[in-house]
Amino acid sequence: MSENPQQPQSPQQPDPQPQQAPAYGSPQPGQTPYQDQPSQPQPGQPQPGQPQQGPVYGSPYGPGQYQPQPLTPSDERMWSVFAQVGPLLLAFIAPLVIWLVLKDRSRFVDQEAKESLNFQITLVIVHIAAAIITAITFGIGMIVYLVFVAALVFMILAAVENGKGAPYRYPVNIRFIK
């Protein structure tokens, strides 16, 4: 009988260091740190000093191609009402912010926020004039402050009209912003 000498099989030894995926941002094997940027631009990549083409920050539009979404009619009414009554709490800041943020999204909100902003600037001028007149006349000019009661009525009328979707023009308004 011939015997095939079999070598005893050794059990598979586990790898002392299991293979793991490299951490995000760490160099790949054979790559030195900060070597992930090629020294020569690849075809299809933007050249240095040239404007980028294609989406920017997840936008479906390329640079300079942003198209703001128009407001719905109910949103137009809501923002125009906020532009009219916001000054009761935030003075001219409310219509200014609404106008700057939404002027490209709605022509109605654009014109009504500008109207409200112009009215608030007019009221600031009247307030300064009333303060000077009151100081000069030793308090007799306080009657000028009745103008602010009329201004409150005008702001409420403007909010009601804008809530219906109709434009409102203040009877006394210096239109600084056109």
C-alpha positions in Angstrom: 0.0 0.0 0.0 1.3 3.2 -1.0 0.4 5.9 1.1 0.1 9.4 -0.2 1.6 11.5 2.4 -0.8 14.3 2.9 0.5 17.4 4.4 -1.5 18.5 7.3 -3.6 21.5 6.3 -3.3 24.4 8.5 -6.4 26.3 9.2 -6.7 29.6 7.4 -5.2 32.3 9.5 -7.4 35.5 9.6 -5.8 38.5 8.1 -4.3 40.5 11.0 -5.7 43.8 9.6 -9.0 43.4 7.8 -9.4 45.5 4.6 -11.6 48.5 5.2 -12.7 51.2 2.9 -10.6 54.3 3.3 -12.2 57.2 5.2 -13.8 60.0 3.2 -11.1 62.4 2.1 -8.2 60.1 2.9 -5.7 59.3 0.2 -6.2 56.1 -1.8 -3.3 53.5 -1.8 -0.5 54.9 -3.9 -1.8 58.4 -3.6 -0.2 61.1 -1.5 -2.4 63.6 0.5 -3.8 66.5 -1.5 -3.2 64.6 -4.8 -6.9 64.2 -5.5 -6.8 67.3 -7.8 -5.1 66.6 -11.1 -2.5 69.1 -12.1 -3.8 69.3 -15.6 -7.6 69.8 -16.1 -9.4 66.9 -17.6 -11.4 67.2 -20.8 -14.9 68.6 -20.0 -13.6 70.2 -16.8 -13.8 74.0 -16.5 -10.5 75.8 -17.2 -9.2 78.1 -14.5 -10.4 81.6 -15.1 -13.4 80.5 -17.2 -17.0 80.6 -16.0 -18.5 77.3 -15.0 -21.1 75.7 -17.1 -24.0 73.7 -15.7 -25.7 73.4 -12.3 -24.5 75.4 -9.4 -25.2 74.1 -5.8 -27.8 71.7 -6.9 -29.8 74.3 -8.9 -31.1 73.1 -12.3 -30.0 76.4 -13.8 -26.5 77.4 -14.6 -24.9 80.7 -13.5 -26.9 83.7 -14.4 -29.9 81.5 -15.4 -31.8 81.5 -12.2 -35.6 81.8 -12.8 -37.5 82.6 -9.7 -40.8 80.8 -9.2 -43.8 83.1 -9.5 -46.1 83.5 -6.4 -49.6 82.2 -6.4 -52.4 84.8 -6.3 -53.1 83.9 -2.6 -49.4 84.3 -1.7 -49.3 87.7 -3.6 -52.2 88.9 -1.5 -50.7 87.7 1.7 -47.3 89.3 1.1 -48.8 92.6 0.0 -50.9 92.7 3.1 -47.8 92.0 5.2 -46.1 94.8 3.4 -48.9 97.2 4.4 -49.4 96.2 8.1 -45.8 95.1 8.8 -44.7 98.7 9.5 -47.0 98.7 12.6 -44.3 96.5 14.2 -41.1 97.0 12.1 -41.5 100.5 10.6 -40.0 100.6 7.1 -38.0 97.4 7.5 -41.0 95.1 6.8 -41.9 96.5 3.3 -38.2 96.9 2.5 -37.4 93.2 3.2 -40.6 92.0 1.4 -39.8 94.2 -1.6 -36.1 93.0 -1.8 -36.9 89.3 -1.5 -40.1 89.1 -3.6 -39.8 91.8 -6.2 -38.7 89.3 -8.9 -41.4 86.8 -8.1 -44.5 89.0 -8.4 -45.2 92.3 -10.1 -48.2 92.9 -7.7 -46.1 92.4 -4.6 -43.3 94.5 -6.1 -45.6 97.5 -6.7 -47.4 97.3 -3.4 -44.3 96.8 -1.3 -42.7 99.8 -3.0 -45.8 101.8 -2.3 -45.7 100.9 1.3 -42.0 101.5 1.6 -42.4 105.0 0.0 -45.2 105.8 2.4 -43.1 104.8 5.4 -40.2 106.9 4.2 -42.7 109.8 3.8 -43.9 109.2 7.3 -40.3 109.3 8.6 -39.8 112.7 7.0 -43.1 114.0 8.4 -42.1 112.7 11.8 -38.8 114.6 11.7 -40.6 117.7 10.6 -43.2 117.3 13.4 -40.5 116.9 16.0 -38.7 120.0 14.8 -42.0 122.0 14.8 -42.9 120.8 18.2 -39.5 121.7 19.6 -39.6 125.2 18.1 -43.2 126.0 19.2 -42.7 124.5 22.7 -45.3 121.8 22.2 -48.0 123.6 20.2 -46.9 121.6 17.1 -48.2 118.4 18.8 -51.3 118.8 16.6 -49.1 117.7 13.7 -48.9 114.2 15.3 -52.6 113.7 14.3 -51.2 112.9 10.9 -50.1 109.6 12.3 -53.7 108.6 13.1 -54.5 109.3 9.4 -51.5 107.2 8.4 -52.8 104.3 10.5 -56.1 104.5 8.7 -54.4 104.6 5.3 -52.3 101.5 6.2 -55.4 99.6 7.2 -57.3 100.6 4.0 -54.3 99.5 2.0 -54.2 96.1 3.7 -57.9 95.6 3.1 -57.6 96.5 -0.6 -54.5 94.3 -1.0 -56.3 91.4 0.7 -58.9 91.6 -2.1 -56.2 91.6 -4.7 -56.6 95.2 -5.7 -53.8 97.7 -5.7 -53.8 100.7 -3.3 -52.3 104.1 -3.8 -51.8 106.3 -0.7 -53.4 109.8 -1.2 -50.2 111.5 0.1 -47.0 109.7 -0.8 -43.6 110.8 -2.1 -42.5 108.1 -4.4 -38.8 107.8 -3.8 -38.5 104.2 -5.1 -40.1 103.8 -8.6 
